């Protein structure tokens, strides 16, 4: 298997059919598997997975997490069963479209001169409000780690499978993006940013991004997690 893409899904029952319709056509053009993680949802997502997804599609694995521990924890459970030479993830909110995933796969197939690589999105067409928090996070982490880090939380992400040796060492929250970014720089991987356009979410609602208060709370969590990553502590 060439590519494995993990998509963690939390309270996405309204979006799951749309997610399937977006991602499955790519398997016609690439040696690609998907791992959909039912990440301890409180809605009817598990029922949808069991009835409409599980064991019904080629090269599509389903992983169930009993209780939601965090975005990063769900990714870890998906990464454990990934078999691709290049593994990574994308969000379930469909704000980054299928054609942008093609850009990642095509780069590996036709433009990559180094086996050890991390591909990470560079998000375009974002609002000023979101951009403010992204820049602040980037400046903080750049000073903290002594490396220029920007758009830290951007996905999709795709990397050579030897980047992370033990998935359980990765953070359980959204700082898994920072952890992976920093690990690639420390190991001398080629880090390539690929442009993606961010679209408005059409179905469902975010579990955390619901205004300035939620953004401030999330930013504080990420800052705290960044400090733990810097000193080598596991982020729970």
FIKOLZA-1660 file (N, C-alpha, C; in steps of 0.1 Angstrom, whole numbers, plus 5000, padded with zeros to 4 digits):
% residues 236
   i   px   py   pz ch aa at
   1 5008 4988 5000  A  X  N
   1 5000 5000 5000  A  X CA
   1 5009 5012 5000  A  X  C
   2 5006 5022 4991  A  X  N
   2 5014 5034 4990  A  X CA
   2 5010 5045 5000  A  X  C
   3 4997 5047 5001  A  X  N
   3 4992 5058 5010  A  X CA
   3 4981 5053 5020  A  X  C
   4 4982 5058 5032  A  X  N
   4 4972 5056 5042  A  X CA
   4 4968 5069 5048  A  X  C
   5 4955 5072 5048  A  X  N
   5 4949 5085 5053  A  X CA
   5 4939 5082 5064  A  X  C
   6 4942 5087 5076  A  X  N
   6 4933 5085 5087  A  X CA
   6 4924 5098 5088  A  X  C
   7 4911 5095 5090  A  X  N
   7 4901 5106 5092  A  X CA
   7 4894 5103 5105  A  X  C
   8 4897 5110 5116  A  X  N
   8 4890 5109 5128  A  X CA
   8 4877 5116 5128  A  X  C
   9 4867 5109 5132  A  X  N
   9 4853 5114 5132  A  X CA
   9 4847 5115 5146  A  X  C
  10 4843 5127 5150  A  X  N
  10 4837 5128 5163  A  X CA
  10 4824 5136 5161  A  X  C
  11 4813 5130 5164  A  X  N
  11 4799 5135 5163  A  X CA
  11 4797 5141 5149  A  X  C
  12 4800 5132 5139  A  X  N
  12 4799 5136 5125  A  X CA
  12 4788 5128 5118  A  X  C
  13 4778 5123 5125  A  X  N
  13 4768 5115 5119  A  X CA
  13 4761 5122 5107  A  X  C
  14 4760 5135 5107  A  X  N
  14 4753 5142 5096  A  X CA
  14 4763 5143 5084  A  X  C
  15 4776 5141 5086  A  X  N
  15 4785 5144 5076  A  X CA
  15 4791 5131 5069  A  X  C
  16 4789 5120 5076  A  X  N
  16 4796 5107 5072  A  X CA
  16 4793 5103 5057  A  X  C
  17 4780 5104 5053  A  X  N
  17 4777 5101 5039  A  X CA
  17 4784 5110 5029  A  X  C
  18 4785 5123 5032  A  X  N
  18 4792 5132 5024  A  X CA
  18 4807 5129 5023  A  X  C
  19 4813 5126 5035  A  X  N
  19 4827 5122 5036  A  X CA
  19 4830 5110 5026  A  X  C
  20 4822 5100 5027  A  X  N
  20 4823 5088 5018  A  X CA
  20 4823 5092 5004  A  X  C
  21 4813 5100 5000  A  X  N
  21 4812 5104 4986  A  X CA
  21 4824 5112 4981  A  X  C
  22 4830 5119 4990  A  X  N
  22 4842 5128 4986  A  X CA
  22 4855 5119 4985  A  X  C
  23 4857 5110 4994  A  X  N
  23 4870 5103 4994  A  X CA
  23 4871 5091 4986  A  X  C
  24 4860 5084 4984  A  X  N
  24 4861 5071 4977  A  X CA
  24 4866 5072 4963  A  X  C
  25 4862 5082 4955  A  X  N
  25 4867 5082 4941  A  X CA
  25 4882 5083 4940  A  X  C
  26 4890 5088 4949  A  X  N
  26 4904 5088 4948  A  X CA
  26 4910 5074 4948  A  X  C
  27 4903 5064 4953  A  X  N
  27 4909 5051 4952  A  X CA
  27 4909 5045 4938  A  X  C
  28 4902 5052 4929  A  X  N
  28 4903 5047 4915  A  X CA
  28 4917 5051 4909  A  X  C
  29 4923 5061 4915  A  X  N
  29 4936 5067 4909  A  X CA
  29 4948 5064 4917  A  X  C
  30 4947 5060 4929  A  X  N
  30 4959 5058 4938  A  X CA
  30 4958 5045 4946  A  X  C
  31 4970 5040 4949  A  X  N
  31 4971 5029 4958  A  X CA
  31 4969 5034 4972  A  X  C
  32 4956 5034 4977  A  X  N
  32 4952 5042 4988  A  X CA
  32 4943 5035 4997  A  X  C
  33 4945 5036 5010  A  X  N
  33 4936 5031 5020  A  X CA
  33 4932 5042 5029  A  X  C
  34 4919 5041 5034  A  X  N
  34 4914 5051 5044  A  X CA
  34 4912 5043 5057  A  X  C
  35 4915 5050 5068  A  X  N
  35 4912 5045 5081  A  X CA
  35 4903 5055 5087  A  X  C
  36 4890 5052 5089  A  X  N
  36 4880 5061 5095  A  X CA
  36 4879 5057 5110  A  X  C
  37 4882 5067 5118  A  X  N
  37 4881 5064 5133  A  X CA
  37 4869 5070 5139  A  X  C
  38 4860 5061 5144  A  X  N
  38 4848 5066 5152  A  X CA
  38 4854 5069 5166  A  X  C
  39 4856 5082 5168  A  X  N
  39 4864 5087 5179  A  X CA
  39 4855 5090 5192  A  X  C
  40 4847 5079 5196  A  X  N
  40 4840 5081 5208  A  X CA
  40 4828 5090 5207  A  X  C
  41 4821 5091 5196  A  X  N
  41 4811 5101 5194  A  X CA
  41 4799 5098 5203  A  X  C
  42 4792 5109 5206  A  X  N
  42 4780 5109 5214  A  X CA
  42 4767 5109 5206  A  X  C
  43 4768 5111 5193  A  X  N
  43 4756 5111 5184  A  X CA
  43 4754 5096 5179  A  X  C
  44 4748 5095 5167  A  X  N
  44 4746 5082 5161  A  X CA
  44 4756 5077 5151  A  X  C
  45 4768 5083 5153  A  X  N
  45 4779 5080 5143  A  X CA
  45 4782 5065 5143  A  X  C
  46 4783 5059 5155  A  X  N
  46 4787 5045 5156  A  X CA
  46 4777 5036 5148  A  X  C
  47 4764 5039 5150  A  X  N
  47 4754 5031 5143  A  X CA
  47 4755 5033 5128  A  X  C
  48 4759 5045 5123  A  X  N
  48 4761 5047 5108  A  X CA
  48 4773 5039 5104  A  X  C
  49 4784 5039 5111  A  X  N
  49 4795 5032 5108  A  X CA
  49 4792 5017 5106  A  X  C
  50 4785 5011 5116  A  X  N
  50 4782 4997 5116  A  X CA
  50 4773 4993 5105  A  X  C
  51 4764 5002 5102  A  X  N
  51 4753 4998 5092  A  X CA
  51 4758 5001 5077  A  X  C
  52 4765 5012 5075  A  X  N
  52 4768 5017 5062  A  X CA
  52 4782 5017 5057  A  X  C
  53 4792 5015 5066  A  X  N
  53 4806 5016 5063  A  X CA
  53 4814 5004 5066  A  X  C
  54 4813 4998 5078  A  X  N
  54 4821 4987 5082  A  X CA
  54 4820 4975 5073  A  X  C
  55 4832 4971 5067  A  X  N
  55 4833 4959 5058  A  X CA
  55 4825 4960 5045  A  X  C
  56 4822 4972 5041  A  X  N
  56 4815 4974 5029  A  X CA
  56 4823 4980 5017  A  X  C
  57 4835 4984 5020  A  X  N
  57 4844 4990 5010  A  X CA
  57 4858 4984 5010  A  X  C
  58 4864 4983 4998  A  X  N
  58 4877 4978 4997  A  X CA
  58 4887 4989 5002  A  X  C
  59 4897 4984 5010  A  X  N
  59 4908 4993 5015  A  X CA
  59 4902 5005 5023  A  X  C
  60 4892 5002 5031  A  X  N
  60 4887 5012 5040  A  X CA
  60 4885 5004 5054  A  X  C
  61 4893 5008 5063  A  X  N
  61 4893 5002 5077  A  X CA
  61 4885 5012 5086  A  X  C
  62 4878 5006 5096  A  X  N
  62 4871 5013 5106  A  X CA
  62 4877 5010 5120  A  X  C
  63 4880 5020 5128  A  X  N
  63 4885 5018 5141  A  X CA
  63 4876 5025 5151  A  X  C
  64 4872 5018 5161  A  X  N
  64 4863 5024 5171  A  X CA
  64 4870 5027 5184  A  X  C
  65 4868 5039 5189  A  X  N
  65 4873 5044 5202  A  X CA
  65 4861 5045 5211  A  X  C
  66 4862 5038 5222  A  X  N
  66 4850 5038 5231  A  X CA
  66 4847 5051 5237  A  X  C
  67 4856 5058 5242  A  X  N
  67 4854 5071 5248  A  X CA
  67 4863 5082 5242  A  X  C
  68 4858 5093 5239  A  X  N
  68 4866 5104 5233  A  X CA
  68 4876 5109 5243  A  X  C
  69 4889 5107 5239  A  X  N
  69 4900 5112 5247  A  X CA
  69 4906 5125 5241  A  X  C
  70 4905 5125 5228  A  X  N
  70 4910 5137 5221  A  X CA
  70 4913 5134 5206  A  X  C
  71 4914 5144 5198  A  X  N
  71 4917 5143 5184  A  X CA
  71 4930 5135 5181  A  X  C
  72 4940 5138 5189  A  X  N
  72 4953 5131 5187  A  X CA
  72 4952 5116 5191  A  X  C
  73 4945 5113 5201  A  X  N
  73 4943 5099 5205  A  X CA
  73 4936 5091 5194  A  X  C
  74 4926 5097 5188  A  X  N
  74 4919 5090 5177  A  X CA
  74 4929 5088 5165  A  X  C
  75 4937 5098 5162  A  X  N
  75 4947 5096 5152  A  X CA
  75 4957 5085 5155  A  X  C
  76 4961 5084 5167  A  X  N
  76 4971 5074 5171  A  X CA
  76 4965 5060 5169  A  X  C
  77 4952 5058 5172  A  X  N
  77 4946 5045 5170  A  X CA
  77 4944 5042 5155  A  X  C
  78 4942 5052 5147  A  X  N
  78 4942 5049 5133  A  X CA
  78 4956 5046 5127  A  X  C
  79 4966 5054 5132  A  X  N
  79 4979 5052 5127  A  X CA
  79 4984 5038 5130  A  X  C
  80 4980 5032 5141  A  X  N
  80 4984 5018 5145  A  X CA
  80 4981 5008 5134  A  X  C
  81 4970 5010 5127  A  X  N
  81 4966 5000 5117  A  X CA
  81 4969 5004 5103  A  X  C
  82 4976 5015 5101  A  X  N
  82 4979 5020 5087  A  X CA
  82 4991 5011 5081  A  X  C
  83 4989 5008 5068  A  X  N
  83 4999 4999 5062  A  X CA
  83 5007 5007 5051  A  X  C
  84 5004 5019 5048  A  X  N
  84 5010 5026 5037  A  X CA
  84 5025 5030 5039  A  X  C
  85 5032 5032 5028  A  X  N
  85 5045 5037 5029  A  X CA
  85 5045 5051 5033  A  X  C
  86 5035 5059 5030  A  X  N
  86 5033 5072 5035  A  X CA
  86 5019 5073 5042  A  X  C
  87 5020 5079 5054  A  X  N
  87 5007 5079 5062  A  X CA
  87 5005 5093 5067  A  X  C
  88 4992 5096 5070  A  X  N
  88 4989 5109 5074  A  X CA
  88 4974 5110 5077  A  X  C
  89 4969 5122 5077  A  X  N
  89 4955 5124 5081  A  X CA
  89 4949 5137 5075  A  X  C
  90 4936 5137 5076  A  X  N
  90 4928 5148 5071  A  X CA
  90 4916 5150 5080  A  X  C
  91 4911 5162 5081  A  X  N
  91 4899 5164 5090  A  X CA
  91 4886 5159 5083  A  X  C
  92 4876 5156 5092  A  X  N
  92 4863 5151 5087  A  X CA
  92 4854 5162 5083  A  X  C
  93 4858 5175 5084  A  X  N
  93 4848 5186 5082  A  X CA
  93 4847 5190 5067  A  X  C
  94 4854 5183 5059  A  X  N
  94 4853 5186 5044  A  X CA
  94 4857 5200 5040  A  X  C
  95 4864 5207 5049  A  X  N
  95 4867 5221 5045  A  X CA
  95 4879 5221 5035  A  X  C
  96 4887 5211 5035  A  X  N
  96 4897 5209 5025  A  X CA
  96 4892 5198 5015  A  X  C
  97 4891 5201 5002  A  X  N
  97 4884 5192 4993  A  X CA
  97 4893 5181 4988  A  X  C
  98 4887 5172 4981  A  X  N
  98 4894 5160 4976  A  X CA
  98 4905 5163 4966  A  X  C
  99 4903 5173 4958  A  X  N
  99 4914 5177 4948  A  X CA
  99 4927 5181 4955  A  X  C
 100 4926 5187 4967  A  X  N
 100 4938 5190 4975  A  X CA
 100 4945 5178 4979  A  X  C
 101 4938 5167 4983  A  X  N
 101 4945 5155 4986  A  X CA
 101 4952 5149 4974  A  X  C
 102 4947 5151 4962  A  X  N
 102 4954 5147 4950  A  X CA
 102 4967 5154 4949  A  X  C
 103 4968 5166 4953  A  X  N
 103 4981 5174 4952  A  X CA
 103 4991 5167 4961  A  X  C
 104 4987 5162 4973  A  X  N
 104 4997 5155 4982  A  X CA
 104 5002 5142 4976  A  X  C
 105 4993 5134 4971  A  X  N
 105 4996 5121 4965  A  X CA
 105 5005 5123 4953  A  X  C
 106 5002 5133 4944  A  X  N
 106 5009 5135 4932  A  X CA
 106 5023 5140 4935  A  X  C
 107 5025 5148 4945  A  X  N
 107 5038 5153 4949  A  X CA
 107 5047 5141 4952  A  X  C
 108 5042 5132 4960  A  X  N
 108 5050 5120 4964  A  X CA
 108 5053 5112 4951  A  X  C
 109 5044 5110 4942  A  X  N
 109 5046 5102 4931  A  X CA
 109 5055 5108 4920  A  X  C
 110 5054 5121 4919  A  X  N
 110 5061 5127 4907  A  X CA
 110 5071 5138 4910  A  X  C
 111 5071 5143 4922  A  X  N
 111 5080 5154 4925  A  X CA
 111 5090 5152 4937  A  X  C
 112 5087 5141 4945  A  X  N
 112 5095 5140 4957  A  X CA
 112 5109 5133 4953  A  X  C
 113 5119 5141 4957  A  X  N
 113 5133 5136 4955  A  X CA
 113 5139 5129 4967  A  X  C
 114 5132 5130 4979  A  X  N
 114 5137 5124 4991  A  X CA
 114 5126 5115 4997  A  X  C
 115 5131 5103 5001  A  X  N
 115 5121 5094 5007  A  X CA
 115 5115 5099 5020  A  X  C
 116 5124 5106 5028  A  X  N
 116 5120 5110 5041  A  X CA
 116 5114 5124 5040  A  X  C
 117 5101 5125 5040  A  X  N
 117 5095 5138 5038  A  X CA
 117 5082 5140 5046  A  X  C
 118 5079 5152 5050  A  X  N
 118 5067 5156 5056  A  X CA
 118 5060 5166 5047  A  X  C
 119 5048 5163 5043  A  X  N
 119 5040 5172 5035  A  X CA
 119 5029 5178 5044  A  X  C
 120 5028 5191 5045  A  X  N
 120 5018 5197 5054  A  X CA
 120 5011 5208 5046  A  X  C
 121 4999 5210 5049  A  X  N
 121 4991 5220 5041  A  X CA
 121 4995 5234 5045  A  X  C
 122 4994 5243 5036  A  X  N
 122 4995 5257 5038  A  X CA
 122 4981 5263 5034  A  X  C
 123 4974 5267 5044  A  X  N
 123 4960 5271 5042  A  X CA
 123 4958 5285 5036  A  X  C
 124 4950 5285 5025  A  X  N
 124 4947 5298 5019  A  X CA
 124 4932 5301 5021  A  X  C
 125 4928 5314 5018  A  X  N
 125 4914 5318 5019  A  X CA
 125 4908 5317 5033  A  X  C
 126 4917 5320 5043  A  X  N
 126 4911 5319 5056  A  X CA
 126 4907 5333 5061  A  X  C
 127 4898 5334 5070  A  X  N
 127 4893 5347 5075  A  X CA
 127 4904 5353 5084  A  X  C
 128 4903 5366 5086  A  X  N
 128 4912 5374 5094  A  X CA
 128 4912 5369 5109  A  X  C
 129 4900 5365 5113  A  X  N
 129 4898 5360 5127  A  X CA
 129 4906 5348 5129  A  X  C
 130 4905 5338 5120  A  X  N
 130 4912 5325 5121  A  X CA
 130 4927 5328 5119  A  X  C
 131 4931 5336 5110  A  X  N
 131 4945 5339 5107  A  X CA
 131 4952 5345 5119  A  X  C
 132 4945 5353 5127  A  X  N
 132 4951 5360 5139  A  X CA
 132 4956 5349 5148  A  X  C
 133 4947 5339 5151  A  X  N
 133 4951 5329 5161  A  X CA
 133 4962 5320 5155  A  X  C
 134 4962 5317 5142  A  X  N
 134 4972 5309 5136  A  X CA
 134 4986 5316 5136  A  X  C
 135 4986 5328 5134  A  X  N
 135 4999 5336 5134  A  X CA
 135 5004 5336 5148  A  X  C
 136 4995 5339 5158  A  X  N
 136 5000 5339 5172  A  X CA
 136 5005 5326 5176  A  X  C
 137 4999 5315 5173  A  X  N
 137 5004 5302 5176  A  X CA
 137 5017 5299 5170  A  X  C
 138 5019 5303 5157  A  X  N
 138 5031 5301 5150  A  X CA
 138 5043 5309 5156  A  X  C
 139 5040 5321 5160  A  X  N
 139 5051 5329 5166  A  X CA
 139 5055 5323 5179  A  X  C
 140 5045 5319 5187  A  X  N
 140 5048 5313 5200  A  X CA
 140 5057 5301 5199  A  X  C
 141 5053 5292 5190  A  X  N
 141 5060 5279 5188  A  X CA
 141 5074 5281 5182  A  X  C
 142 5075 5291 5173  A  X  N
 142 5088 5294 5167  A  X CA
 142 5098 5299 5177  A  X  C
 143 5094 5307 5187  A  X  N
 143 5102 5311 5197  A  X CA
 143 5105 5300 5207  A  X  C
 144 5095 5292 5210  A  X  N
 144 5097 5281 5219  A  X CA
 144 5107 5270 5214  A  X  C
 145 5106 5267 5201  A  X  N
 145 5115 5256 5196  A  X CA
 145 5127 5261 5188  A  X  C
 146 5128 5274 5186  A  X  N
 146 5139 5280 5179  A  X CA
 146 5140 5276 5165  A  X  C
 147 5128 5273 5159  A  X  N
 147 5127 5270 5145  A  X CA
 147 5115 5278 5139  A  X  C
 148 5115 5282 5127  A  X  N
 148 5104 5289 5121  A  X CA
 148 5093 5279 5118  A  X  C
 149 5082 5280 5125  A  X  N
 149 5070 5271 5124  A  X CA
 149 5058 5280 5121  A  X  C
 150 5051 5277 5111  A  X  N
 150 5039 5285 5107  A  X CA
 150 5028 5276 5103  A  X  C
 151 5016 5281 5105  A  X  N
 151 5003 5273 5102  A  X CA
 151 5004 5259 5108  A  X  C
 152 5008 5259 5121  A  X  N
 152 5011 5246 5127  A  X CA
 152 4999 5236 5127  A  X  C
 153 4987 5241 5128  A  X  N
 153 4976 5232 5128  A  X CA
 153 4970 5228 5115  A  X  C
 154 4977 5231 5104  A  X  N
 154 4971 5228 5091  A  X CA
 154 4972 5214 5087  A  X  C
 155 4961 5209 5081  A  X  N
 155 4961 5196 5075  A  X CA
 155 4954 5197 5062  A  X  C
 156 4956 5187 5053  A  X  N
 156 4961 5174 5055  A  X CA
 156 4976 5174 5058  A  X  C
 157 4980 5162 5063  A  X  N
 157 4994 5159 5066  A  X CA
 157 4997 5145 5060  A  X  C
 158 5009 5144 5054  A  X  N
 158 5013 5131 5049  A  X CA
 158 5028 5130 5051  A  X  C
 159 5033 5119 5056  A  X  N
 159 5047 5117 5059  A  X CA
 159 5052 5103 5057  A  X  C
 160 5065 5101 5055  A  X  N
 160 5071 5088 5055  A  X CA
 160 5069 5081 5068  A  X  C
 161 5065 5068 5067  A  X  N
 161 5060 5061 5079  A  X CA
 161 5071 5059 5090  A  X  C
 162 5084 5061 5086  A  X  N
 162 5094 5060 5096  A  X CA
 162 5097 5072 5104  A  X  C
 163 5088 5083 5102  A  X  N
 163 5090 5095 5110  A  X CA
 163 5087 5093 5125  A  X  C
 164 5076 5086 5128  A  X  N
 164 5072 5083 5142  A  X CA
 164 5074 5069 5145  A  X  C
 165 5082 5066 5155  A  X  N
 165 5085 5052 5159  A  X CA
 165 5074 5046 5168  A  X  C
 166 5069 5054 5177  A  X  N
 166 5059 5050 5187  A  X CA
 166 5048 5059 5187  A  X  C
 167 5036 5055 5182  A  X  N
 167 5025 5064 5181  A  X CA
 167 5020 5068 5194  A  X  C
 168 5021 5060 5204  A  X  N
 168 5016 5063 5218  A  X CA
 168 5024 5074 5224  A  X  C
 169 5035 5078 5219  A  X  N
 169 5042 5090 5224  A  X CA
 169 5036 5103 5219  A  X  C
 170 5028 5102 5209  A  X  N
 170 5022 5114 5203  A  X CA
 170 5011 5120 5213  A  X  C
 171 5009 5133 5212  A  X  N
 171 4999 5139 5220  A  X CA
 171 4985 5134 5217  A  X  C
 172 4976 5135 5228  A  X  N
 172 4963 5131 5226  A  X CA
 172 4953 5142 5221  A  X  C
 173 4958 5154 5220  A  X  N
 173 4950 5165 5216  A  X CA
 173 4955 5171 5203  A  X  C
 174 4950 5183 5199  A  X  N
 174 4954 5188 5186  A  X CA
 174 4968 5192 5185  A  X  C
 175 4976 5192 5195  A  X  N
 175 4990 5194 5194  A  X CA
 175 4998 5183 5188  A  X  C
 176 4991 5172 5184  A  X  N
 176 4997 5162 5176  A  X CA
 176 5003 5168 5163  A  X  C
 177 4996 5179 5158  A  X  N
 177 5001 5185 5146  A  X CA
 177 5015 5191 5148  A  X  C
 178 5017 5198 5159  A  X  N
 178 5030 5204 5163  A  X CA
 178 5040 5193 5165  A  X  C
 179 5037 5183 5173  A  X  N
 179 5046 5172 5176  A  X CA
 179 5052 5166 5163  A  X  C
 180 5043 5164 5153  A  X  N
 180 5048 5158 5140  A  X CA
 180 5056 5167 5133  A  X  C
 181 5053 5180 5132  A  X  N
 181 5060 5190 5125  A  X CA
 181 5074 5191 5131  A  X  C
 182 5075 5192 5145  A  X  N
 182 5088 5193 5151  A  X CA
 182 5096 5181 5149  A  X  C
 183 5090 5169 5150  A  X  N
 183 5098 5156 5148  A  X CA
 183 5104 5156 5135  A  X  C
 184 5097 5161 5124  A  X  N
 184 5103 5160 5111  A  X CA
 184 5115 5170 5110  A  X  C
 185 5114 5181 5116  A  X  N
 185 5125 5191 5115  A  X CA
 185 5137 5185 5123  A  X  C
 186 5135 5179 5135  A  X  N
 186 5146 5174 5142  A  X CA
 186 5153 5162 5135  A  X  C
 187 5145 5154 5128  A  X  N
 187 5151 5143 5121  A  X CA
 187 5156 5146 5107  A  X  C
 188 5156 5159 5103  A  X  N
 188 5161 5163 5090  A  X CA
 188 5153 5159 5078  A  X  C
 189 5140 5156 5081  A  X  N
 189 5131 5153 5070  A  X CA
 189 5129 5166 5061  A  X  C
 190 5127 5164 5048  A  X  N
 190 5123 5175 5040  A  X CA
 190 5108 5179 5043  A  X  C
 191 5106 5191 5047  A  X  N
 191 5093 5196 5050  A  X CA
 191 5088 5205 5039  A  X  C
 192 5077 5201 5033  A  X  N
 192 5071 5207 5021  A  X CA
 192 5057 5212 5024  A  X  C
 193 5055 5225 5022  A  X  N
 193 5041 5230 5024  A  X CA
 193 5034 5231 5011  A  X  C
 194 5022 5226 5010  A  X  N
 194 5014 5226 4998  A  X CA
 194 5002 5234 5000  A  X  C
 195 4999 5243 4990  A  X  N
 195 4987 5251 4992  A  X CA
 195 4974 5244 4991  A  X  C
 196 4965 5247 5000  A  X  N
 196 4951 5242 5000  A  X CA
 196 4942 5254 5003  A  X  C
 197 4930 5253 4997  A  X  N
 197 4920 5263 5000  A  X CA
 197 4910 5258 5011  A  X  C
 198 4907 5266 5020  A  X  N
 198 4898 5263 5031  A  X CA
 198 4884 5268 5028  A  X  C
 199 4875 5258 5028  A  X  N
 199 4861 5262 5024  A  X CA
 199 4852 5262 5037  A  X  C
 200 4841 5269 5036  A  X  N
 200 4831 5269 5047  A  X CA
 200 4826 5255 5049  A  X  C
 201 4824 5251 5062  A  X  N
 201 4818 5238 5065  A  X CA
 201 4803 5238 5061  A  X  C
 202 4799 5228 5053  A  X  N
 202 4785 5228 5048  A  X CA
 202 4776 5219 5056  A  X  C
 203 4782 5209 5063  A  X  N
 203 4773 5200 5070  A  X CA
 203 4779 5198 5084  A  X  C
 204 4771 5197 5094  A  X  N
 204 4775 5195 5108  A  X CA
 204 4781 5208 5114  A  X  C
 205 4786 5206 5126  A  X  N
 205 4791 5217 5134  A  X CA
 205 4804 5213 5140  A  X  C
 206 4813 5222 5142  A  X  N
 206 4826 5219 5149  A  X CA
 206 4823 5215 5164  A  X  C
 207 4831 5206 5169  A  X  N
 207 4830 5202 5183  A  X CA
 207 4837 5212 5192  A  X  C
 208 4845 5222 5186  A  X  N
 208 4852 5231 5195  A  X CA
 208 4853 5245 5190  A  X  C
 209 4852 5247 5177  A  X  N
 209 4854 5260 5170  A  X CA
 209 4840 5267 5169  A  X  C
 210 4836 5273 5180  A  X  N
 210 4823 5279 5181  A  X CA
 210 4823 5294 5185  A  X  C
 211 4834 5301 5181  A  X  N
 211 4834 5315 5185  A  X CA
 211 4847 5319 5193  A  X  C
 212 4848 5331 5197  A  X  N
 212 4861 5336 5202  A  X CA
 212 4864 5329 5216  A  X  C
 213 4854 5326 5224  A  X  N
 213 4857 5320 5237  A  X CA
 213 4863 5306 5235  A  X  C
 214 4857 5299 5226  A  X  N
 214 4861 5285 5223  A  X CA
 214 4875 5285 5217  A  X  C
 215 4878 5295 5209  A  X  N
 215 4892 5297 5203  A  X CA
 215 4902 5300 5213  A  X  C
 216 4898 5309 5223  A  X  N
 216 4908 5313 5233  A  X CA
 216 4911 5300 5242  A  X  C
 217 4900 5293 5246  A  X  N
 217 4902 5281 5254  A  X CA
 217 4911 5271 5247  A  X  C
 218 4909 5269 5234  A  X  N
 218 4916 5259 5226  A  X CA
 218 4931 5264 5225  A  X  C
 219 4933 5277 5223  A  X  N
 219 4946 5282 5221  A  X CA
 219 4954 5280 5234  A  X  C
 220 4948 5282 5246  A  X  N
 220 4955 5280 5259  A  X CA
 220 4959 5265 5260  A  X  C
 221 4950 5256 5256  A  X  N
 221 4953 5242 5257  A  X CA
 221 4965 5239 5248  A  X  C
 222 4965 5245 5236  A  X  N
 222 4976 5242 5227  A  X CA
 222 4989 5248 5232  A  X  C
 223 4989 5260 5238  A  X  N
 223 5001 5266 5244  A  X CA
 223 5006 5257 5255  A  X  C
 224 4997 5252 5264  A  X  N
 224 5002 5243 5275  A  X CA
 224 5008 5230 5269  A  X  C
 225 5001 5225 5259  A  X  N
 225 5007 5213 5253  A  X CA
 225 5020 5215 5246  A  X  C
 226 5022 5227 5240  A  X  N
 226 5034 5230 5233  A  X CA
 226 5046 5230 5243  A  X  C
 227 5043 5235 5255  A  X  N
 227 5054 5235 5266  A  X CA
 227 5057 5221 5270  A  X  C
 228 5047 5212 5271  A  X  N
 228 5050 5198 5274  A  X CA
 228 5058 5191 5263  A  X  C
 229 5055 5194 5251  A  X  N
 229 5063 5188 5240  A  X CA
 229 5077 5193 5240  A  X  C
 230 5079 5205 5244  A  X  N
 230 5092 5211 5244  A  X CA
 230 5101 5204 5254  A  X  C
 231 5095 5200 5266  A  X  N
 231 5103 5194 5276  A  X CA
 231 5103 5179 5276  A  X  C
 232 5096 5174 5265  A  X  N
 232 5096 5159 5263  A  X CA
 232 5086 5152 5272  A  X  C
 233 5075 5158 5276  A  X  N
 233 5064 5152 5283  A  X CA
 233 5053 5147 5274  A  X  C
 234 5047 5136 5277  A  X  N
 234 5035 5132 5270  A  X CA
 234 5024 5141 5272  A  X  C
 235 5017 5145 5261  A  X  N
 235 5005 5153 5263  A  X CA
 235 4992 5144 5263  A  X  C
 236 4986 5144 5275  A  X  N
 236 4974 5136 5277  A  X CA
 236 4961 5143 5273  A  X  C
% end
